C-alpha cells in the first residue's frame, strides 16, 4: 500500500518545429526574435525540422576563454568556471520541446549557462527581456527559471577565436546545438518530443568505459497491459559495507543506484506509487528510512545523479530548480529479507493485467513500488 504525501502535476508534450534566436548585446542594442536581423546564423536538423540559431560572434581575448574571471574588455570576453554566464541566446518555440532535457512549452526563453571543465549547466529562463537588457541575475529573475539541464563540454585542439555555433543531427528526432569558443566545445541536445517515452537508456561513455564501471549500467523491461515500461539504472555493490543507514544515509535523497539518475520510461498514462504521470521519462529518487521509503518522481531527466550532499563530500545536484520539477512524493513500506543482495537490483512482479510492482532490493532491504495503467 502507498500513502500520498504531496500532489502530482502532469506533463504533456507534442512535437513540431523549434526556432532559436539570439539576443545580440552589441553596442547598437539588442537584436533578436523571428524575422529580425541576425548577426550570425546556423541551423540544427531535428526530426525533419530545422532549428535556426542566431547569435553574436563575440571575439575571444586569446586561446583560453573559459576559466578566467568573467569580464568584458576591449579585446573580448573571458568567462570563469562555476559562475553564471549570459550566453545571449534566446529560444523561441511554437510547440513543446526539450532543450538540454528541459521541457519547454510554447514561448520564448532566455538561455544562461554555468560552464565547467567537463559539463555545463544550461539554465532556461522565461524572462527574455532581462537577458537582452544585460541586467543582474537577481532573485526575481531566478524565480522565473523553467528548468536546468546538463550539456557535455570537451576540449578542442584548435582555438576558435570567435564564438561559433553549428548544428548536427544526432538521431531521428534529435540534434545537437554545438557551441565552440576558445578551446572548448559544448553540445546542447535538442529533441522534438511526441509525448511518448523514448524507451532507450542513455549512458555516458563508450562500451569499454561502461564495462569497467564499479557500478555497471543495467535495465529492466516491465510489461503492463501489453505495453512496455523500461527502467534504466546503475547497480552498485555492498562490498562488506553497511548500506542503508551507512553508505546510503537515512532520511536523505538517494539516486536509487549510482552514476546517472535512475529513469523510468513510460509510454502511457499511469500512476507510479499513486502519483499520476503522462507518457514520458521520469527520474526516480528515493528517501530511505527504517520502515518506509519516500518515492520522489521528477520530470528533470537531465539533472545530475548526485543528490545526497554527503556522497563523496560533494555538493548535491538536487538544486531548488530541480526540486521545482517534482511531480509528487509518496510513501511505500520497506521490509527486511533473509537473503543478502550484494549488488543493488530492480526487478518486477505482475499484480494484474494493468499493474505491476517495481521491486528494489539491496543488502537485506526490499521495497515495492506499484505502477498502474490509467
N, C-alpha and C positions, 0 to 999 in steps of 0.2 A: 504494500500500500504506500502511496505517496501523499505528501502534505504540501500544498501550495503555500509559499510564504511571500510571493510577490507576483503581480500580474504580468502578463506577457504581451509583447507587441507582435505585429505581423509585418511581414516583408513580402512585397510583390514586385517583380521585376520583369520587364519586357524588353525585346531587342529592337534596335534601329540604329540610326547614324549618330555620330558624335562630331562636334566641331570644337576645336581648341584654338583660342586666340590669345595673344599675349598683351599684357599691359606694358607699354613701351615707356619707360621712365627716362626719356631723353629730355634735353633742355627745352625742346619745343612743346613739351606737355605730353600727357598720356595719349596713346593711340591704340585702341583695342576694340573688339567686337566685330560681329559679322558685317561684311560689306564696307569696312573702312580700310584705310591704308595699313600695310603690314611691312615692317622693316625687313624681316627675313621670313621665309616660309618653308615648310616641309610637309610631308604627308605620311600618315601611318595607315597601311591597309589593314582593315579589321572586318572579317566576315563579309567580304564583298563590298563593304562601305569604305569610304576614305575619311580618315581623321586628319583634318587640316590643322597645322600648327603655325602660329605667328609668334615671332619672338624678336628680341633685340640682340644683335650680335655684339655683346659687350667685349671690350678688349681686356686681355689679361696683362698683369704687371709682371711678366716673367713666366717661366715654365710651370711654377708651382702656384696654383690658385687656392686650393682648399688646404687648410691647415694654418693659414695666417690669421691675424686678428681681422675681424670684419671692419672694413673701412672703405671709403671712396677716395681715390687720389686722382690727380690729373692724368696719370698714366693708365689707370684701370682699376679693376676690382680685386679685392683679396677677401676670402671667406674663411672663417675659423671653423674647426670641427666642433660638434656638440653645441652649436648655438643657432638660433633661428636665422634663416636666410630668406629674404623676399625674392623669390625667383622671377617675378614679374609675369608669370603665366596665369592666364585666366581661362578656365574651361567653360564652354557653353554647350549645353546638350538639350535637345528637344525631347529626349526619352530617358528612361532609366538605364544606367550603365555602371560599370565598375572601373575605377582607376586606382591602381595600387591596392586592389582588394576592397576599396571603399565604395559601397553602393551609392550612386547619386541619382536623385530624382531630377526630372527636367528643370533646368535653370542654369544660372551662371555661378561659377565658383572660383575663388582665388586659390592659388597653389603656393604654399610655403614649404620649406624643407629644412631639416636639421641634418647636415652632412656628417658622415664619419668616414673612417678609412675603409670600411667593408660594407656598410649599408647606410642608406639614407632613410630617415623618417619623412614621409610625404604627408603633408597636412592639407586637407581640403576645408576651405572656409567659405561660408556664404556671403561674407561682406566683401564684395568686389571693389567697391568704391574706396575702401580703406587701403587696399593694396595699391591701387592706381595712384592714390594721393601720397603714398610713401610714408604714412604716419606710424607711430609706435604700435607695437602689437600688445595692446593693453588688455585688461580683464574683460572689458566689454566686447572686444573683437574676439578674444579667445572663447567667449561663451557662444559664439556663432560657428564654432568648428563643427563640421559634418562628420569627420572621422579622420583617423590616421592609419597609414599603412607603411609597409617597408618595401624598399626597392634596392636591389643589389648594386653595389659600387665596385669597380675594379680599376686597376692601373692600366694605362695605355703607354706604349713605348715612345710615341712621337707626340710632343706637346701640341695642343690646339690653342692657337693664340686668341681667336675669337670664339665666344660661346657658340656652339653649333648644335643643331637639333635635326634628327632624321628619324625615319620610321622603318620598321621591319615587321613582316608578318611572322607570327610565332605559332599559329595554329589556325584551324578553320574559322574560328570566331574570335581570334585574339591577335594582338600585335604588341610591339614594344615601342614606346616613345624613348628614344636614345638621346641623352644629353651628354655632350663632351666639352670639356674645358680644362685647360692646363694639361695635366697628366692623368685626369680622372674621367671615367665613363660611368654613367648610371643608366640603368634600364628600368623604366616605369611601365609596368604592364597595364594594358588597356584591353577590356573584354566586353564584348556585347553579350548581354545575358538574356536568357529566354524564360526565366522563372523555373528552370529545371536544374536539379543538381548535376554537377559535372561528372560524378561517378568515377573520378580518377584521383589518385593520390599524387601530390606534388612534393617530391623530396628534394632537398638542397644538396647536390653533389653528384659525382659520377658513380656508376655502379661499383667501381672499386672502392671509392670512399665510403659508400653506404655499407658495403660488406664488411669494412673494417671498423665500423662503429661499435663501441661497447654496448650501446643500446640500439640494436638494429631496427629498421622500419618493419612494420607489419600491417596487415589489413584484414578486414572481416566483411563478408557479404552476408546480409540478412534478408531473407525473403519474407515479405509481409503482404498478404493478399495477392500473391503472384508478381509483386514488384520488388525491385532490389534496393536495399539501403547499403551503403558502404561506409565503413569506419576506418579511418587512417590514423595510425598512432605509432609510437616508438616504444620498445619493450626493454626497460632497464632490469638488471638483476639485483637480487638482495645482497649476495656476496657476504654472507655472515653478518650483515648489518641489521640493526633494528630498523624496520621500515616506518610503520605508522606510529607517530609519536616520537620519532627519531629522525631518520633521513627525510621523511615527509612529515612536517610538524602538524599536530592537531590544530584545528581552528584557523587554518591559513589556506590560501589558494594553492592548488596544485594543478599542473598542466595535464594530469591524467596520463602520464607517460614520461617521455624525455624528448629533448631536442625540439622539433616543431610542435605547434599545438596539435592536440587531438581533434580531428574534424569529422563530423557526421555529414555525409552527402545523402540527401533525401529528396526524391523526385515527386513527392505528392504531399498533400496536406496531411498533417499528423499532429499527435500530441506526444511529446517526449517528457516523461516524468510529469505529465499533466500540463506541460507548457505548450501552448498552441504555436505551430510553425507552419509557414507556407513552404512550397518547394524551394530548396536552396541548400546552401552549405553553411554549417554552424560549428563553432568551436565549443567543445565540451570541456569545461573546467569543473573541478570539484573542491569542496572544503571538507576534509575528513574530520570526524570526531570519534569518540569511543563507541557510540551506539548508533549513530546515524550520520549520513553524509548529506551535505548541501550540493545539489546539482545546479550548475550555473551555465546557461546557454547564452552565447554571444554571437552576433552577426558579423563581427570584425574578424574575418578569417585571415587577414594579413598581419595580425598582431604578433608580437614576439612570443616565443614559447615560455620564457621565464616569467612566472607570475608570483613566485614566493621570494621576498627580498633576501631571505636567509640562504637561498640556494647559492653556494659558492661565494657568498658575501657580495653578490652583485645587486644592482638595482632592479626592482620589479618593473616589468614591462606592461603590467596591467594598470595603465595610467587612468586618470579621470576620463580622458577622451575615449579610451577603450571601454571603460565601465559604462559609459553612457550608451553603448551599443547593446547592452544586455537585453535579452528578450524576456527573461524571468528566472526565478530561482524556485527550487522545490526540495523537499526533504525526503530521503529514502532511508530505510533501515539498513544497517550493516550487520553481518553475522561472522562468528568465528568458525573456522573449519579445522578438521583434524589434519588434513593434508597440508604440507608446506609447499607453497608455489614459489619456486626460486625466481622465475622470470615473470614480470608483470604480463598479464594476458587479458584479452577481451574475447569472450565467446558469446553465443546466443542460445536461447531456448524458445521454441514456439509455444504460445499460450492459447491462441485460437486462430481462426482464419485471417483476422485483421490485426493481430497484435503479436508482439514478441518481447522478450526481455534481453537487454544487453547485460552480460554478467562480467563484472570487473573482479579479478582475483589477483592477489599478491600476498606473499608471506602467508599468514593464516586468516586473511580477511576476504570476505566476499560481499559484493553489493550488486543488487539487481536494479536496472533502470528500464521501466516499461516504455515501449513505443507502440502507439495505436494509430491506425489509419483513420482519418476523418472522412 
